[in-house]
Amino acid sequence: MDSPFSTPRKPRHGDVLELRFTDLTPRGAGAAERVLPIGTPPQNRTFRFQVPGALPGDIAAVRVRRTRRGVVDGVIETLISASPQRMEGACPHFRTPGEEHRSCGGCTLQSLSHAHQLERKVEMTRSLLEAAGVDASVIAPPIALEDPWRYRNKMELSFGRDAEGRYALGMHPPGRKYDIVVLEDCHLMQRESAQWIAPIRRWAEDLGLEPFVRMERPGFLRTLTIRDGFRTRQRMMELTTTGAEEATTREGTSPAAEVARRFLERVLMHADETGAALTSVHWTRHHAVEGTRTRIETTRLHGTETLEEELSVAGSDPLRFRIHPRAFFQPNSRGAELLYGVVRDLAFQESNPGTALDLYCGTGTIAMILAARSARVVGVDLNKDAIANAQSNAQLNELSNLEFHAGDVGEVLIREGLSETGSADLVVVDPPRSGLFPAAREALKQLAAPRMVYVSCNPKTLAVDLADLLGSGWRLETIRPVDMFPQTMHLENVALLTQQNLA
């Protein structure tokens, strides 16, 4: 296509170009390439465009926001021709072309059918593996939720104002970190939980409590976090504010503790009026002062210290978990059951291990699933709080063949005598998005266990780690994708590796 502007320069803010989109970026934006003549005399140069809301097959007039290192960020000004894969988004807050500033940034793929979403996500994993030199033919068909909606058990919503200045409690529109969309519902949350959003927003606005936006502006309210127990039907509410001792209201200055009390009064009233479950209410103060270390202080206002959830993985006894307000837990309980079912199947495919290692174990969920058919399970994580939570959950489920260690993976393996041949029969690794730490990767190269299960939340770092591990005696047997977060580009992958060098 011809450019609608004639210039010997790269695209600038405000320029409008007509683009045909061919792919999606890892964040779910539409991807397109355009060759433009740049310079005098002009030389062709390829620019890559990433535009939220665009889909492969769309043709759109795109307004440029910025250009950096050959990558152009833009927004759809006019959708000229829609992709045949495009469909109407189910949520009223989902973006429409040209209305991104009024759209929630939580879902990126609502305008694609769930089947097409899966195709795109698996294809992205395939491309990343092939680019790293890893055999992608071992990718199995993806495992997906039966219902791709209302699956999240945790949602953190921000207080703020929208692009028109209205008081808001919701999510950030894409590319607008200081604006908040006024949410009335969220199709990823449980319906009952989503019905708390509007009453709490009105409470805060009626009281005249200013949202905290950034350090240089005064404000008190930061976020509202709602957690659900899918299996237990429990619910936890957490209000996060600044660390200020006082807050400004329409009635004047009020002690921070009085604001927290009035918040509790409002949510208890809503629970009583609607019959909605409310197990616990917490107030978290976020103390952030320039030049000092950030400090988080949480106070229980009502109910229990923790929320309890239960996971039922096929072939295993149900496991119970106590979740503290600041603790990590998989934000999709139904998806976690599918994911851990895949881990269990691959781990026990041939035999029951004597000693199993759960590296990057977090709060110990995988370790507890392995414990059912392993003689001994050792969990390792750098986070001391996560290890304490894992130990507590192991006691809750009366599992005595588990032990947890806080520390660097490589150092703990050496200290506990688990880095030598024959010391472990199975290794499960579940690293963060950044992938395996270099020291842990080196330790895994030396670890002569027959089987390894690698749980990945980032196909890019999975490809890098596999390419390195496969050069040191490990063989890739299969990769099973699990669609934990429909409507987004997120895809979990579970890889099974075996040792080639063992007799």
SULWORA-V75078 format. One record per pair of residues at least 6 apart in sequence whose ideal C-beta (glycine too) atoms are under 8 Angstrom apart, sorted by the first residue. I is the first residue (numbers start at 1). GAP is how many residues later the second one is. If there is no record, write none. Layout:
# SULWORA-V75078
i | gap
I | GAP
I | GAP
This chain:
# SULWORA-V75078
i | gap
1 | 17
1 | 18
1 | 19
3 | 14
3 | 31
3 | 33
4 | 12
4 | 13
4 | 14
4 | 57
5 | 10
5 | 11
5 | 12
8 | 29
8 | 30
8 | 31
8 | 32
8 | 34
9 | 29
10 | 26
10 | 28
10 | 35
10 | 37
10 | 57
11 | 6
11 | 25
11 | 36
11 | 53
11 | 56
11 | 61
12 | 52
12 | 55
13 | 51
13 | 52
13 | 53
14 | 49
14 | 50
15 | 48
15 | 49
16 | 45
16 | 46
16 | 47
16 | 48
16 | 61
17 | 17
17 | 32
17 | 44
17 | 45
17 | 47
17 | 57
18 | 41
18 | 42
18 | 43
18 | 44
18 | 62
19 | 13
19 | 15
19 | 30
19 | 32
19 | 35
19 | 40
19 | 41
19 | 42
19 | 43
20 | 12
20 | 38
20 | 39
21 | 9
21 | 10
21 | 11
21 | 30
21 | 33
21 | 34
21 | 35
21 | 36
21 | 37
21 | 38
21 | 39
21 | 62
22 | 9
22 | 10
22 | 11
22 | 34
23 | 7
23 | 8
23 | 9
23 | 33
24 | 6
24 | 7
24 | 31
24 | 32
24 | 96
24 | 100
24 | 465
25 | 6
25 | 25
25 | 464
26 | 98
26 | 434
26 | 463
27 | 23
27 | 81
27 | 462
28 | 24
28 | 80
28 | 81
28 | 460
28 | 461
29 | 21
29 | 22
29 | 23
29 | 24
29 | 25
29 | 79
30 | 19
30 | 20
30 | 21
30 | 22
30 | 23
30 | 24
30 | 25
30 | 26
30 | 28
30 | 30
31 | 17
31 | 18
31 | 19
31 | 25
32 | 16
32 | 17
32 | 19
32 | 22
33 | 13
33 | 14
33 | 15
33 | 16
34 | 12
34 | 13
34 | 15
35 | 9
35 | 10
35 | 11
35 | 12
36 | 8
36 | 9
36 | 11
37 | 6
37 | 7
37 | 8
38 | 6
38 | 7
45 | 25
46 | 24
47 | 20
47 | 23
47 | 24
47 | 25
48 | 22
48 | 23
48 | 24
49 | 13
49 | 22
49 | 23
49 | 24
49 | 25
50 | 21
50 | 22
50 | 23
50 | 24
51 | 9
51 | 11
51 | 22
51 | 23
51 | 24
51 | 25
52 | 23
52 | 43
52 | 48
52 | 53
52 | 56
52 | 122
52 | 123
53 | 22
53 | 23
53 | 42
53 | 43
53 | 44
53 | 47
53 | 50
53 | 58
53 | 121
54 | 6
54 | 8
54 | 22
54 | 43
55 | 28
55 | 30
55 | 31
55 | 56
55 | 57
56 | 27
56 | 29
56 | 64
57 | 25
57 | 26
57 | 27
57 | 28
57 | 29
58 | 21
58 | 23
58 | 24
58 | 25
58 | 28
59 | 20
59 | 21
59 | 22
60 | 16
60 | 17
60 | 18
60 | 19
60 | 20
60 | 37
61 | 15
61 | 16
61 | 17
61 | 19
62 | 12
62 | 13
62 | 14
62 | 15
63 | 11
63 | 12
63 | 13
63 | 14
64 | 8
64 | 9
64 | 10
65 | 8
65 | 9
65 | 10
65 | 110
66 | 6
66 | 7
67 | 6
73 | 102
75 | 23
75 | 25
75 | 100
76 | 21
76 | 22
76 | 24
77 | 20
77 | 21
78 | 19
78 | 20
79 | 18
79 | 19
85 | 27
85 | 28
85 | 31
86 | 25
86 | 26
87 | 24
87 | 25
87 | 26
88 | 23
89 | 6
89 | 7
89 | 18
89 | 21
89 | 22
90 | 20
90 | 59
90 | 97
91 | 13
91 | 16
91 | 19
91 | 94
91 | 95
91 | 96
92 | 92
92 | 93
93 | 10
93 | 11
93 | 77
93 | 78
93 | 88
93 | 90
93 | 91
93 | 92
93 | 93
94 | 9
94 | 10
94 | 13
94 | 16
94 | 17
95 | 7
95 | 8
95 | 9
95 | 78
95 | 79
96 | 7
100 | 73
100 | 74
100 | 75
101 | 62
101 | 72
101 | 75
101 | 78
102 | 60
102 | 61
102 | 71
102 | 79
103 | 70
103 | 71
103 | 78
104 | 66
104 | 67
104 | 69
104 | 77
104 | 79
104 | 82
105 | 66
105 | 67
105 | 68
105 | 69
105 | 76
106 | 65
106 | 80
106 | 82
106 | 382
107 | 80
107 | 81
107 | 380
107 | 381
108 | 379
108 | 380
108 | 381
109 | 8
109 | 11
109 | 377
109 | 378
109 | 379
109 | 380
110 | 377
112 | 8
114 | 30
114 | 34
114 | 372
117 | 366
117 | 369
117 | 370
118 | 24
118 | 26
118 | 363
118 | 365
120 | 369
121 | 21
121 | 360
121 | 362
121 | 368
121 | 370
122 | 17
122 | 20
122 | 359
122 | 369
124 | 335
124 | 365
124 | 367
125 | 11
125 | 14
125 | 334
125 | 337
125 | 354
125 | 356
125 | 366
125 | 368
126 | 10
126 | 13
128 | 331
128 | 332
128 | 334
128 | 335
129 | 6
129 | 7
129 | 10
129 | 330
129 | 333
129 | 334
129 | 337
129 | 350
130 | 6
131 | 332
132 | 331
132 | 332
132 | 334
132 | 335
133 | 334
134 | 329
134 | 332
134 | 333
134 | 336
134 | 342
135 | 341
138 | 338
138 | 339
138 | 340
138 | 341
139 | 339
139 | 340
139 | 342
140 | 338
140 | 339
140 | 340
140 | 341
141 | 340
142 | 338
142 | 339
142 | 340
142 | 341
142 | 349
143 | 195
143 | 199
143 | 337
143 | 338
143 | 339
143 | 340
144 | 338
144 | 339
144 | 342
145 | 6
145 | 187
145 | 189
145 | 190
145 | 193
145 | 338
145 | 341
148 | 335
148 | 338
148 | 339
149 | 38
149 | 39
149 | 337
149 | 338
150 | 37
150 | 38
150 | 39
150 | 40
150 | 41
151 | 37
151 | 181
151 | 183
151 | 184
151 | 334
151 | 335
152 | 36
152 | 37
152 | 38
152 | 179
152 | 180
153 | 37
153 | 74
153 | 75
153 | 76
153 | 77
153 | 156
153 | 176
153 | 177
153 | 178
153 | 179
153 | 180
154 | 71
154 | 72
154 | 73
154 | 74
154 | 175
154 | 177
155 | 31
155 | 33
155 | 34
155 | 38
155 | 70
155 | 71
156 | 67
156 | 68
156 | 69
157 | 12
157 | 13
157 | 14
157 | 26
157 | 40
157 | 66
157 | 67
157 | 68
157 | 69
158 | 11
158 | 12
158 | 13
158 | 14
158 | 22
158 | 53
158 | 64
158 | 65
159 | 9
159 | 10
159 | 21
159 | 45
159 | 50
159 | 52
159 | 53
159 | 60
159 | 62
159 | 63
159 | 64
159 | 65
160 | 8
160 | 9
160 | 18
160 | 19
160 | 20
160 | 51
160 | 53
161 | 6
161 | 7
161 | 18
161 | 19
161 | 50
161 | 52
162 | 6
162 | 17
162 | 18
162 | 19
162 | 20
163 | 10
163 | 13
163 | 16
166 | 16
167 | 15
167 | 34
167 | 37
167 | 38
167 | 44
168 | 11
168 | 12
168 | 13
168 | 14
168 | 15
168 | 33
168 | 43
169 | 11
169 | 13
169 | 14
169 | 28
169 | 31
169 | 32
169 | 35
169 | 55
170 | 10
170 | 11
170 | 12
170 | 13
170 | 27
171 | 9
171 | 10
171 | 12
171 | 15
172 | 7
172 | 8
172 | 9
173 | 6
173 | 8
178 | 35
178 | 36
180 | 31
182 | 19
183 | 11
183 | 14
184 | 13
184 | 14
185 | 6
185 | 9
185 | 12
186 | 8
186 | 11
187 | 300
188 | 299
189 | 37
189 | 39
190 | 38
190 | 40
192 | 43
192 | 82
192 | 84
192 | 85
193 | 33
193 | 35
193 | 42
195 | 79
195 | 81
196 | 30
196 | 41
196 | 71
196 | 74
196 | 80
197 | 27
199 | 67
199 | 71
200 | 24
200 | 63
200 | 66
200 | 67
200 | 70
203 | 59
203 | 60
203 | 63
204 | 7
204 | 17
206 | 44
207 | 42
207 | 43
207 | 44
207 | 52
207 | 55
208 | 40
208 | 41
208 | 42
208 | 43
209 | 11
209 | 12
209 | 38
209 | 39
209 | 40
209 | 50
210 | 8
210 | 9
210 | 10
210 | 11
210 | 38
211 | 8
211 | 9
211 | 10
211 | 11
212 | 7
212 | 8
212 | 9
212 | 10
212 | 29
212 | 30
213 | 6
215 | 73
215 | 75
218 | 30
219 | 23
220 | 21
220 | 22
220 | 24
220 | 27
220 | 28
220 | 36
220 | 39
221 | 18
221 | 20
222 | 18
222 | 19
222 | 20
222 | 64
223 | 16
223 | 17
224 | 13
224 | 14
224 | 15
224 | 16
225 | 11
225 | 12
225 | 13
225 | 15
225 | 100
226 | 9
226 | 10
226 | 11
226 | 12
227 | 8
227 | 9
227 | 11
227 | 80
227 | 96
228 | 6
228 | 7
229 | 6
229 | 50
229 | 78
229 | 79
229 | 80
229 | 81
229 | 104
230 | 79
230 | 103
230 | 104
231 | 78
231 | 79
231 | 80
231 | 81
231 | 87
231 | 102
232 | 75
232 | 76
232 | 77
232 | 78
233 | 44
234 | 43
234 | 45
234 | 46
234 | 73
234 | 74
234 | 75
235 | 41
235 | 42
235 | 43
235 | 44
235 | 72
236 | 43
236 | 44
236 | 45
236 | 46
236 | 71
236 | 87
236 | 89
237 | 30
237 | 41
237 | 43
237 | 44
237 | 45
238 | 43
238 | 44
238 | 45
238 | 46
238 | 60
238 | 87
239 | 21
239 | 24
239 | 42
239 | 43
239 | 44
239 | 45
240 | 44
240 | 45
240 | 46
241 | 6
241 | 15
241 | 18
241 | 19
241 | 42
241 | 43
241 | 44
241 | 45
242 | 43
242 | 44
242 | 45
242 | 46
243 | 42
243 | 43
243 | 44
243 | 45
243 | 46
243 | 52
243 | 54
244 | 12
245 | 10
245 | 11
246 | 7
246 | 8
246 | 9
246 | 10
247 | 6
247 | 7
247 | 8
247 | 9
247 | 12
248 | 6
249 | 10
256 | 29
260 | 23
260 | 39
260 | 41
261 | 40
263 | 18
263 | 20
263 | 38
264 | 17
264 | 37
264 | 38
267 | 11
267 | 14
268 | 10
268 | 13
268 | 34
270 | 6
271 | 6
271 | 7
278 | 24
278 | 25
279 | 24
279 | 25
279 | 28
280 | 20
280 | 22
280 | 23
280 | 24
280 | 25
280 | 26
280 | 27
281 | 19
281 | 20
281 | 21
281 | 22
282 | 16
282 | 17
282 | 18
282 | 19
282 | 43
283 | 15
283 | 16
283 | 18
284 | 12
284 | 13
284 | 14
284 | 15
284 | 41
284 | 42
285 | 11
285 | 12
285 | 13
285 | 14
286 | 8
286 | 10
287 | 7
287 | 8
287 | 9
287 | 10
288 | 6
296 | 30
298 | 27
298 | 28
305 | 19
306 | 16
306 | 17
306 | 18
307 | 15
307 | 16
308 | 12
308 | 13
308 | 14
308 | 15
309 | 11
309 | 12
309 | 14
309 | 20
309 | 24
310 | 8
310 | 9
310 | 10
310 | 11
311 | 7
311 | 8
311 | 10
311 | 22
311 | 25
311 | 26
311 | 29
311 | 54
312 | 6
312 | 7
312 | 25
313 | 6
313 | 24
313 | 27
313 | 28
313 | 31
313 | 56
314 | 23
314 | 27
315 | 26
315 | 29
316 | 28
316 | 53
316 | 56
317 | 55
319 | 46
319 | 49
319 | 50
319 | 74
319 | 78
320 | 73
320 | 76
320 | 77
321 | 8
321 | 42
321 | 44
321 | 72
321 | 75
322 | 67
322 | 70
322 | 71
322 | 74
323 | 6
324 | 65
326 | 59
327 | 36
327 | 58
327 | 59
327 | 62
328 | 34
328 | 35
328 | 58
329 | 34
330 | 6
330 | 9
330 | 35
330 | 154
332 | 152
332 | 153
335 | 147
335 | 148
335 | 149
335 | 150
335 | 157
336 | 29
336 | 148
338 | 144
338 | 146
339 | 116
339 | 143
339 | 145
339 | 153
339 | 155
340 | 25
340 | 26
340 | 29
342 | 138
342 | 140
342 | 152
343 | 23
343 | 26
343 | 85
343 | 110
343 | 112
343 | 151
344 | 25
344 | 26
346 | 107
346 | 132
346 | 134
346 | 148
346 | 150
347 | 6
347 | 9
347 | 23
347 | 79
347 | 81
347 | 104
347 | 106
348 | 25
349 | 102
349 | 147
350 | 101
351 | 74
352 | 21
352 | 22
352 | 23
353 | 17
353 | 20
353 | 21
353 | 22
353 | 71
353 | 72
353 | 73
353 | 98
354 | 20
354 | 21
354 | 22
354 | 71
355 | 19
355 | 20
355 | 21
355 | 22
355 | 23
355 | 63
355 | 68
355 | 69
355 | 70
355 | 71
356 | 11
356 | 14
356 | 18
356 | 20
356 | 21
356 | 22
356 | 68
356 | 69
356 | 70
356 | 71
356 | 72
357 | 20
357 | 21
357 | 22
357 | 23
357 | 56
357 | 61
357 | 67
357 | 69
357 | 70
357 | 71
357 | 92
358 | 6
358 | 8
358 | 9
358 | 12
358 | 19
358 | 20
358 | 21
358 | 22
358 | 70
358 | 72
359 | 20
359 | 21
359 | 50
359 | 68
359 | 69
359 | 70
359 | 71
359 | 72
359 | 81
360 | 20
360 | 21
360 | 49
360 | 69
360 | 70
360 | 71
360 | 72
360 | 80
361 | 6
361 | 18
361 | 19
361 | 20
361 | 25
361 | 26
361 | 29
361 | 43
361 | 69
362 | 19
362 | 21
362 | 24
362 | 28
362 | 68
363 | 23
363 | 26
363 | 27
363 | 30
364 | 15
364 | 22
364 | 25
364 | 26
364 | 27
364 | 29
364 | 30
364 | 38
364 | 40
365 | 28
366 | 62
366 | 64
366 | 89
367 | 10
367 | 11
367 | 12
367 | 23
367 | 27
367 | 35
367 | 37
368 | 9
368 | 25
368 | 26
368 | 29
368 | 31
368 | 34
370 | 7
370 | 56
370 | 58
371 | 6
371 | 23
371 | 28
371 | 30
371 | 31
374 | 27
374 | 52
375 | 26
376 | 25
376 | 27
377 | 24
377 | 25
377 | 26
378 | 25
378 | 26
378 | 27
378 | 38
378 | 40
378 | 46
379 | 8
379 | 11
379 | 23
379 | 24
379 | 25
379 | 26
380 | 24
380 | 25
380 | 26
380 | 27
380 | 29
380 | 32
380 | 33
381 | 6
381 | 9
381 | 23
381 | 25
382 | 24
382 | 25
382 | 26
382 | 27
383 | 23
384 | 22
387 | 17
387 | 18
387 | 19
390 | 14
391 | 13
394 | 8
394 | 10
405 | 7
405 | 11
407 | 8
408 | 29
408 | 31
408 | 32
409 | 28
409 | 30
409 | 31
409 | 34
410 | 9
410 | 29
410 | 30
410 | 32
410 | 33
412 | 6
413 | 6
413 | 30
413 | 34
414 | 29
417 | 6
418 | 6
418 | 29
419 | 24
419 | 27
419 | 28
420 | 28
421 | 27
422 | 26
423 | 26
424 | 23
424 | 25
425 | 24
425 | 25
425 | 26
426 | 23
426 | 24
426 | 25
426 | 26
426 | 27
427 | 17
427 | 20
427 | 22
427 | 24
427 | 25
427 | 26
428 | 24
428 | 25
428 | 26
428 | 27
429 | 7
429 | 11
429 | 15
429 | 23
429 | 24
429 | 25
429 | 26
430 | 25
431 | 6
431 | 9
431 | 25
431 | 30
431 | 34
432 | 25
433 | 24
433 | 25
433 | 28
434 | 24
434 | 27
435 | 21
435 | 23
435 | 26
435 | 27
435 | 29
435 | 30
436 | 8
436 | 25
436 | 29
441 | 24
441 | 27
441 | 28
444 | 8
444 | 25
444 | 30
445 | 23
445 | 24
445 | 27
445 | 28
445 | 29
448 | 51
448 | 53
448 | 54
449 | 50
450 | 48
450 | 49
450 | 52
451 | 45
451 | 46
451 | 47
451 | 48
452 | 17
452 | 22
452 | 44
452 | 45
452 | 46
453 | 41
453 | 42
453 | 43
453 | 44
454 | 8
454 | 11
454 | 12
454 | 40
454 | 41
454 | 42
454 | 43
455 | 37
455 | 38
455 | 39
456 | 6
456 | 9
456 | 36
456 | 37
456 | 38
456 | 39
457 | 33
457 | 35
459 | 32
459 | 34
462 | 31
462 | 33
466 | 10
466 | 29
466 | 31
469 | 28
470 | 6
470 | 27
473 | 26
473 | 27
473 | 28
474 | 23
474 | 24
474 | 25
474 | 26
475 | 22
475 | 23
475 | 24
475 | 25
476 | 19
476 | 20
476 | 21
477 | 19
477 | 20
477 | 21
478 | 17
478 | 18
479 | 14
479 | 15
479 | 16
479 | 17
480 | 13
480 | 14
480 | 15
481 | 10
481 | 11
481 | 12
482 | 9
482 | 10
482 | 11
482 | 12
483 | 8
483 | 9
484 | 6
484 | 7
484 | 8
485 | 6
